[in-house]
Amino acid sequence: MEWVVLAVVAGVAALLVGWPWTRPVDAPTASMALAERREMLLADLAELDLDLAEGRISAADRLEGRRALAPELRALSEQLRALGQPGTAR
């Protein structure tokens, strides 16, 4: 009788460990979130340009800000390009 209980416990444990608990990512929703973040970064870049033009920041500050935003923007653009989103071609 003990072996039956042990087999049931082992089976339940195997299901809990092996079952794929993550939900599949909805591609359109994920790409929309990526595109929204990319648009926010592009707006931040435009704001840096405007701040420089209005004299609120120096050229060095603008360059530093652009360098800070560039890696994330590049990564988002590459992810969107891989998903086949329009407007991200080189």
Secondary structure as the mmCIF struct_conf table of DSSP 4:
data_model
#
loop_
_struct_conf.conf_type_id
_struct_conf.id
_struct_conf.beg_label_comp_id
_struct_conf.beg_label_asym_id
_struct_conf.beg_label_seq_id
_struct_conf.end_label_comp_id
_struct_conf.end_label_asym_id
_struct_conf.end_label_seq_id
HELX_RH_AL_P HELX_RH_AL_P1 GLU A 2 GLY A 18
BEND BEND1 TRP A 19 TRP A 19
BEND BEND2 THR A 22 THR A 22
HELX_LH_PP_P HELX_LH_PP_P1 ARG A 23 VAL A 25
HELX_RH_AL_P HELX_RH_AL_P2 ALA A 27 ALA A 53
TURN_TY1_P TURN_TY1_P1 GLU A 54 GLY A 55
BEND BEND3 ARG A 56 ILE A 57
HELX_RH_AL_P HELX_RH_AL_P3 ALA A 59 ALA A 82
TURN_TY1_P TURN_TY1_P2 LEU A 83 GLY A 84
TURN_TY1_P TURN_TY1_P3 PRO A 86 GLY A 87
#
